[in-house]
Amino acid sequence: MQFLCKEYQDGNPRVRSLVTDTRIHLVPSLNPDGYELAHEAGSELGNWALGHWTEEGFDLFENFPDLASALWAAEERRLVPHQFPKHHIPIPERYLSEDAAVAVETRAVMAWMDKNPFVLGANLQGGEKLVSFPFDTARPSPPMPAAAPRPLDYEDEHPELQETPDDAVFRWLAISYASAHLTMTETFRGGCHAQDVTDAMGIVQGAKWHPRAGSMNDFSYLHTNCLELSIYLGCDKFPHESELQQEWENNKESLLTFMEQIHRGIKGVVTDQQGEPIANATIVVGGINHNIRTASGGDYWRILNPGEYRVSARAEGYNPSVKTCHVLYDIGATQCNFILSRSNWKRIREIMAMNGNRPIRRVVPGRPMTPRERLRLRLRL
C-alpha cells in the first residue's frame, strides 16, 4: 500500500497506469483475532499455529461452501445444467441460516464477493513458497468393479484431480507471479518442509498438493466471476524484522505483475438496441465451459490467454449475439462489446400458454372454420 501511494505520487508511469485503470481492494488481515494471538505468542516452537483459526475455532480457508463437491455430485446424477447450475452456483441455504457453523469473517467475505464484481484475487499466506490454484477440492474417484483387472500400463497416481475449465488461465496467472519472484522458482532447493511438489515450476494445483474442501478459491470460482489463487510467500510465517526488506524485494515485482494480469483477455459492455445496459447477461467463451455474468452496468471482464475466441452474449428476452475476439500477448484487454436485440420468444411462450401449451392449429385457406376453431382464434387474437 505504501509503495503504490508513494510511486503514484512520484509519477511512476507503471504504478499510475495500474492505479488509474484498476479497482484495487486490499485486506491486510482476514483473521485479525488469530493474528493477534500468534503475534503475542511469537514464532518460536510453532506458536504461529495459534493464529490459524479464528476465536470461534474456524479455519477460514476451509469454511466456505463446498460447491465443487455439490457440482460433481449433481453431474453424477445428470442434473447439470437443467436442475443444477454449472456456473454461479448459489450459496446453500444451510450456510445462510443464523445457527450454521460459519465464521463471522466467512459471512463477511461472501457478502463482499456478492457486492463487488471482482475479476482476479489472491490470498497471501505463509509456511511454503509456491502459488496454488483451483481446484483445491479432490473429486472422489468413481467406484471400480471388484473383479475388473487393471491394465499393465495402469498409472493413476492422482485419479481424483479435476481441472477447472480455466486451468490454462490459472496456470498462466500462477506462473506470472512465480516467475517474477526472485526465489520461488529455485525449486532445486526443495520445498520448505519436503521435496518440491511443483514440478520445478513454483506452481501447483491445490488438490494435488494439499486437498481440502470448502476453500475460498473454489468458492470464488464457482460462485462468482473471480479467479482466485493462493500465494504462499515464504517458508517462515513470521520473518524476523531484519528479513522483511528482502522479503519485500522478493515479492514486489510479482505483486505488480500479478495485478497487471487483470488487463489480459477481453472486456466490454452488453447493451440493448437503445443503448441501455443489460445486467446479468451471460458471456460464453467457446472452448471454455465456464461462463461469467455482466455487472449492474452491463460491463464485464474475462481473463483469457492470448488467442482467438468465439464469444457470445446471451440474456433472457434477447437474441444472442456472437463475435470473434482476439487476445494479444501485450497487456491491455481487447474491447468486445455486444448489442442484443429483443426476442419474440417471450410473447410466443405467452401465446402457447394461452393455448394450453398445445400446438396451435394452422388455419387452411379455403376450408371453413368450425365454431370452436373460430372461438379459439378470437381468444388468441
C-alpha positions as CSV (number, residue, x, y, z in Angstrom):
1,M,0.0,0.0,0.0
2,Q,2.8,2.4,0.9
3,F,4.6,1.5,-2.4
4,L,1.6,2.2,-4.6
5,C,0.8,5.5,-2.9
6,K,4.4,6.8,-3.0
7,E,5.2,5.7,-6.5
8,Y,1.9,7.1,-7.7
9,Q,2.7,10.5,-6.2
10,D,6.2,10.3,-7.6
11,G,4.9,9.8,-11.1
12,N,5.9,6.2,-11.7
13,P,4.1,5.6,-15.1
14,R,3.6,1.8,-14.4
15,V,2.0,2.4,-11.0
16,R,0.0,5.3,-12.2
17,S,-1.4,3.2,-15.0
18,L,-2.2,0.3,-12.6
19,V,-3.9,2.5,-10.0
20,T,-5.8,4.6,-12.6
21,D,-7.2,1.7,-14.6
22,T,-7.8,-0.9,-11.8
23,R,-10.0,-1.0,-8.8
24,I,-7.7,-2.5,-6.2
25,H,-9.0,-3.9,-2.9
26,L,-6.6,-4.8,-0.2
27,V,-7.4,-6.7,3.0
28,P,-4.4,-6.5,5.5
29,S,-5.7,-9.5,7.6
30,L,-8.6,-11.8,7.0
31,N,-8.3,-13.2,10.5
32,P,-7.2,-10.3,12.8
33,D,-8.1,-12.1,16.1
34,G,-6.0,-15.2,15.2
35,Y,-3.1,-13.0,14.0
36,E,-3.1,-11.1,17.3
37,L,-2.8,-14.4,19.3
38,A,0.0,-15.7,17.1
39,H,1.8,-12.3,17.3
40,E,1.7,-12.4,21.1
41,A,3.0,-16.0,21.3
42,G,5.8,-15.4,18.8
43,S,7.0,-17.7,16.1
44,E,9.3,-20.0,18.2
45,L,8.2,-23.6,18.6
46,G,5.5,-23.3,16.0
47,N,3.3,-20.9,18.1
48,W,2.2,-19.3,14.9
49,A,-0.3,-22.2,14.5
50,L,-2.4,-20.5,17.2
51,G,-3.3,-17.9,14.6
52,H,-4.5,-20.4,12.0
53,W,-8.0,-20.4,13.5
54,T,-10.5,-17.7,14.5
55,E,-11.5,-17.1,18.1
56,E,-14.5,-19.3,17.4
57,G,-12.3,-22.2,16.2
58,F,-12.9,-21.9,12.5
59,D,-10.2,-22.4,9.8
60,L,-11.3,-19.7,7.4
61,F,-9.7,-21.2,4.4
62,E,-11.9,-24.4,4.7
63,N,-15.0,-22.7,6.0
64,F,-16.6,-21.7,2.7
65,P,-19.4,-23.7,1.0
66,D,-18.1,-26.8,-0.8
67,L,-19.7,-26.0,-4.2
68,A,-17.3,-28.3,-6.1
69,S,-18.4,-31.5,-4.4
70,A,-22.0,-30.4,-4.9
71,L,-21.5,-29.8,-8.6
72,W,-19.8,-33.1,-9.1
73,A,-22.5,-35.0,-7.2
74,A,-25.1,-33.3,-9.4
75,E,-23.1,-34.3,-12.6
76,E,-23.1,-37.9,-11.4
77,R,-26.9,-37.7,-11.2
78,R,-27.1,-36.0,-14.6
79,L,-28.8,-32.9,-13.1
80,V,-26.4,-30.4,-14.7
81,P,-27.4,-28.0,-16.2
82,H,-31.2,-28.4,-16.2
83,Q,-31.7,-28.8,-12.5
84,F,-28.3,-27.8,-11.0
85,P,-26.3,-24.8,-12.5
86,K,-22.7,-25.3,-13.6
87,H,-21.9,-21.6,-13.2
88,H,-22.6,-19.1,-10.4
89,I,-23.8,-21.8,-8.1
90,P,-25.9,-20.3,-5.3
91,I,-24.9,-20.5,-1.7
92,P,-26.7,-23.4,0.0
93,E,-29.5,-22.4,2.4
94,R,-27.8,-24.1,5.4
95,Y,-24.8,-21.7,5.1
96,L,-27.1,-18.7,5.3
97,S,-29.0,-19.7,8.5
98,E,-28.0,-18.0,11.7
99,D,-27.1,-21.2,13.5
100,A,-24.9,-22.5,10.7
101,A,-21.2,-23.4,11.6
102,V,-19.9,-20.4,9.6
103,A,-17.4,-17.9,10.9
104,V,-18.4,-14.2,11.0
105,E,-15.4,-13.5,8.8
106,T,-16.5,-16.0,6.2
107,R,-20.0,-14.5,6.1
108,A,-18.5,-11.1,5.6
109,V,-16.2,-12.2,2.8
110,M,-19.1,-14.0,1.0
111,A,-21.2,-10.8,1.2
112,W,-18.2,-8.8,0.0
113,M,-17.8,-11.0,-3.0
114,D,-21.5,-10.7,-3.9
115,K,-21.4,-6.9,-3.6
116,N,-18.3,-6.3,-5.8
117,P,-17.7,-7.7,-9.4
118,F,-14.2,-9.0,-8.6
119,V,-12.3,-10.4,-11.5
120,L,-8.9,-11.5,-10.1
121,G,-7.9,-12.3,-6.5
122,A,-5.1,-13.7,-4.4
123,N,-4.9,-14.6,-0.7
124,L,-1.4,-14.3,0.7
125,Q,-0.3,-17.0,3.1
126,G,3.0,-18.3,4.6
127,G,4.7,-21.6,5.5
128,E,5.5,-22.6,2.0
129,K,6.9,-20.9,-1.2
130,L,4.6,-21.5,-4.2
131,V,1.4,-20.5,-5.9
132,S,-1.6,-22.8,-5.6
133,F,-4.6,-22.7,-8.0
134,P,-8.0,-24.4,-8.1
135,F,-9.5,-26.9,-7.8
136,D,-8.4,-27.3,-4.1
137,T,-11.1,-30.0,-3.7
138,A,-10.3,-33.5,-4.7
139,R,-13.0,-35.2,-6.8
140,P,-13.9,-38.7,-5.5
141,S,-12.8,-41.5,-7.8
142,P,-15.7,-43.4,-9.4
143,P,-16.1,-46.9,-7.8
144,M,-14.4,-49.7,-9.8
145,P,-15.9,-53.1,-10.2
146,A,-14.3,-55.6,-7.8
147,A,-13.4,-58.1,-10.5
148,A,-12.2,-55.5,-13.1
149,P,-8.4,-56.1,-13.7
150,R,-6.1,-53.1,-14.0
151,P,-4.2,-52.8,-17.3
152,L,-0.5,-53.4,-17.2
153,D,0.3,-49.8,-18.1
154,Y,-2.0,-48.5,-15.4
155,E,-0.9,-45.2,-14.0
156,D,-3.2,-43.5,-11.6
157,E,-1.2,-41.5,-9.1
158,H,-3.8,-38.8,-8.7
159,P,-7.1,-40.2,-10.1
160,E,-9.0,-37.6,-8.0
161,L,-7.6,-34.5,-9.7
162,Q,-10.2,-32.4,-11.5
163,E,-9.0,-29.5,-13.6
164,T,-11.1,-26.4,-13.9
165,P,-12.3,-25.3,-17.4
166,D,-9.9,-22.3,-16.9
167,D,-6.9,-24.5,-16.0
168,A,-4.7,-22.9,-18.7
169,V,-5.6,-19.4,-17.5
170,F,-5.0,-20.3,-13.8
171,R,-1.6,-21.7,-14.8
172,W,-0.7,-18.5,-16.7
173,L,-1.7,-16.4,-13.6
174,A,0.2,-18.6,-11.2
175,I,3.4,-18.6,-13.4
176,S,3.1,-14.8,-13.8
177,Y,3.7,-14.5,-10.0
178,A,6.1,-17.4,-9.5
179,S,8.4,-16.4,-12.5
180,A,8.7,-12.8,-11.3
181,H,9.5,-13.8,-7.8
182,L,13.3,-13.7,-7.0
183,T,13.5,-17.2,-5.4
184,M,10.2,-19.0,-5.9
185,T,11.2,-21.0,-9.0
186,E,14.5,-22.1,-7.4
187,T,12.9,-25.5,-6.7
188,F,16.3,-27.3,-6.8
189,R,16.5,-26.4,-3.1
190,G,13.3,-28.4,-2.5
191,G,10.2,-27.3,-0.7
192,C,10.1,-25.8,2.8
193,H,9.2,-29.0,4.6
194,A,9.5,-31.7,2.0
195,Q,10.6,-32.3,-1.6
196,D,9.4,-30.0,-4.4
197,V,5.8,-30.6,-5.4
198,T,5.6,-28.0,-8.2
199,D,7.4,-29.9,-10.9
200,A,10.2,-27.3,-10.9
201,M,7.7,-24.5,-11.8
202,G,6.8,-23.0,-8.4
203,I,3.1,-23.6,-9.0
204,V,0.8,-26.5,-8.2
205,Q,-2.9,-27.4,-8.3
206,G,-4.3,-27.3,-4.8
207,A,-5.9,-30.7,-4.9
208,K,-2.6,-32.3,-5.9
209,W,-0.6,-30.7,-3.1
210,H,-3.0,-30.2,-0.2
211,P,-6.6,-31.4,-0.9
212,R,-9.2,-29.5,1.1
213,A,-12.9,-28.9,0.7
214,G,-14.6,-25.5,1.1
215,S,-11.7,-23.3,0.1
216,M,-12.1,-19.7,-0.7
217,N,-10.5,-20.3,-4.2
218,D,-13.1,-23.0,-5.2
219,F,-16.0,-21.0,-3.8
220,S,-14.9,-17.8,-5.6
221,Y,-14.6,-19.7,-9.0
222,L,-17.9,-21.5,-8.8
223,H,-20.0,-18.7,-7.2
224,T,-18.6,-15.5,-8.8
225,N,-16.7,-14.3,-11.8
226,C,-13.5,-14.0,-9.9
227,L,-10.4,-16.2,-10.5
228,E,-8.7,-16.6,-7.1
229,L,-5.3,-18.2,-6.2
230,S,-3.3,-18.8,-3.0
231,I,0.2,-17.3,-2.9
232,Y,2.5,-18.7,-0.3
233,L,5.1,-16.1,0.2
234,G,7.8,-17.9,2.1
235,C,8.7,-20.8,4.5
236,D,8.7,-18.6,7.6
237,K,5.3,-17.4,8.7
238,F,6.9,-14.8,11.0
239,P,10.1,-13.5,9.4
240,H,12.4,-11.5,11.6
241,E,12.3,-7.7,11.2
242,S,15.8,-7.8,9.6
243,E,14.5,-10.1,6.9
244,L,11.4,-8.1,5.9
245,Q,13.1,-5.8,3.4
246,Q,14.4,-8.8,1.5
247,E,11.0,-10.5,1.6
248,W,9.5,-7.3,0.1
249,E,12.1,-7.2,-2.7
250,N,11.4,-10.9,-3.4
251,N,7.7,-10.3,-3.9
252,K,7.5,-6.7,-5.2
253,E,7.7,-7.4,-8.9
254,S,5.5,-10.4,-8.6
255,L,2.7,-8.4,-6.9
256,L,2.8,-5.8,-9.7
257,T,2.9,-8.4,-12.5
258,F,0.1,-10.4,-11.0
259,M,-2.2,-7.4,-10.7
260,E,-1.5,-6.4,-14.2
261,Q,-2.8,-9.7,-15.5
262,I,-6.4,-8.4,-14.9
263,H,-5.9,-6.4,-18.1
264,R,-5.3,-9.5,-20.2
265,G,-8.2,-11.0,-22.1
266,I,-11.4,-9.3,-23.2
267,K,-13.7,-6.7,-21.7
268,G,-16.8,-4.8,-22.9
269,V,-20.4,-3.7,-22.3
270,V,-23.6,-5.6,-23.2
271,T,-26.5,-3.2,-24.2
272,D,-29.8,-3.4,-25.9
273,Q,-30.6,-1.6,-29.2
274,Q,-31.5,1.6,-27.3
275,G,-28.1,1.6,-25.6
276,E,-29.4,0.6,-22.2
277,P,-27.0,-1.7,-20.3
278,I,-28.1,-5.3,-19.6
279,A,-27.1,-6.7,-16.2
280,N,-26.6,-10.4,-15.5
281,A,-26.1,-11.2,-19.2
282,T,-24.1,-14.3,-19.8
283,I,-20.8,-14.2,-21.6
284,V,-19.8,-17.6,-23.1
285,V,-16.3,-18.3,-24.5
286,G,-16.1,-21.1,-27.0
287,G,-14.0,-24.0,-25.7
288,I,-14.1,-22.9,-22.1
289,N,-17.1,-24.3,-20.2
290,H,-17.2,-21.6,-17.6
291,N,-19.4,-18.6,-18.1
292,I,-19.4,-15.2,-16.5
293,R,-22.1,-12.5,-16.0
294,T,-22.2,-8.8,-16.7
295,A,-22.2,-6.4,-13.7
296,S,-25.0,-3.9,-12.9
297,G,-23.8,-1.5,-15.6
298,G,-23.7,-4.2,-18.3
299,D,-19.9,-4.3,-18.2
300,Y,-17.8,-7.5,-18.0
301,W,-14.2,-8.6,-17.8
302,R,-12.9,-12.0,-18.9
303,I,-9.3,-13.0,-18.3
304,L,-8.1,-15.2,-21.2
305,N,-4.7,-16.4,-22.6
306,P,-3.6,-15.0,-25.9
307,G,-5.5,-16.4,-28.9
308,E,-8.7,-16.2,-31.0
309,Y,-12.0,-16.8,-29.3
310,R,-15.6,-17.2,-30.3
311,V,-17.6,-15.2,-27.7
312,S,-21.3,-14.9,-27.3
313,A,-23.5,-12.8,-25.1
314,R,-26.9,-14.0,-24.0
315,A,-29.7,-12.6,-21.9
316,E,-33.3,-13.5,-21.0
317,G,-35.7,-12.0,-23.5
318,Y,-32.9,-11.2,-26.1
319,N,-31.5,-12.8,-29.2
320,P,-27.9,-14.0,-28.6
321,S,-25.0,-12.2,-30.3
322,V,-21.8,-13.9,-31.4
323,K,-18.4,-12.4,-32.5
324,T,-14.8,-13.3,-32.7
325,C,-12.4,-11.6,-30.2
326,H,-8.6,-11.6,-30.4
327,V,-6.5,-11.6,-27.3
328,L,-2.9,-10.3,-27.8
329,Y,0.2,-11.0,-25.8
330,D,0.6,-7.4,-24.8
331,I,-1.1,-6.2,-21.6
332,G,-4.4,-4.5,-22.4
333,A,-7.7,-6.2,-22.7
334,T,-9.4,-6.4,-26.1
335,Q,-12.7,-4.4,-26.3
336,C,-15.5,-6.7,-27.2
337,N,-19.0,-5.1,-26.9
338,F,-22.3,-6.7,-27.7
339,I,-25.7,-5.2,-28.7
340,L,-28.6,-7.6,-28.2
341,S,-32.0,-7.3,-29.9
342,R,-35.3,-8.1,-28.3
343,S,-36.6,-11.7,-28.8
344,N,-40.1,-12.7,-29.7
345,W,-39.9,-15.9,-27.7
346,K,-41.4,-14.4,-24.6
347,R,-44.5,-13.4,-26.5
348,I,-44.6,-16.8,-28.2
349,R,-44.5,-18.6,-24.9
350,E,-47.4,-16.4,-23.6
351,I,-49.5,-17.4,-26.7
352,M,-48.6,-21.0,-26.2
353,A,-49.6,-20.9,-22.6
354,M,-53.0,-19.4,-23.6
355,N,-53.4,-22.4,-25.9
356,G,-52.6,-24.9,-23.1
357,N,-49.1,-25.3,-24.4
358,R,-50.6,-27.4,-27.3
359,P,-49.5,-26.8,-30.9
360,I,-51.6,-24.0,-32.5
361,R,-53.6,-25.5,-35.3
362,R,-52.8,-23.9,-38.7
363,V,-55.8,-22.4,-40.5
364,V,-56.0,-23.8,-44.0
365,P,-57.2,-21.2,-46.5
366,G,-60.5,-22.1,-48.2
367,R,-61.6,-24.5,-45.5
368,P,-64.5,-23.2,-43.4
369,M,-63.7,-22.9,-39.7
370,T,-65.8,-24.7,-37.1
371,P,-67.4,-22.5,-34.3
372,R,-64.9,-23.9,-31.8
373,E,-61.9,-23.0,-34.0
374,R,-63.3,-19.6,-34.6
375,L,-63.7,-19.0,-30.9
376,R,-60.1,-20.1,-30.2
377,L,-58.8,-17.8,-32.9
378,R,-60.7,-14.9,-31.4
379,L,-59.3,-15.6,-28.0
380,R,-55.8,-15.8,-29.3
381,L,-56.2,-12.5,-31.2
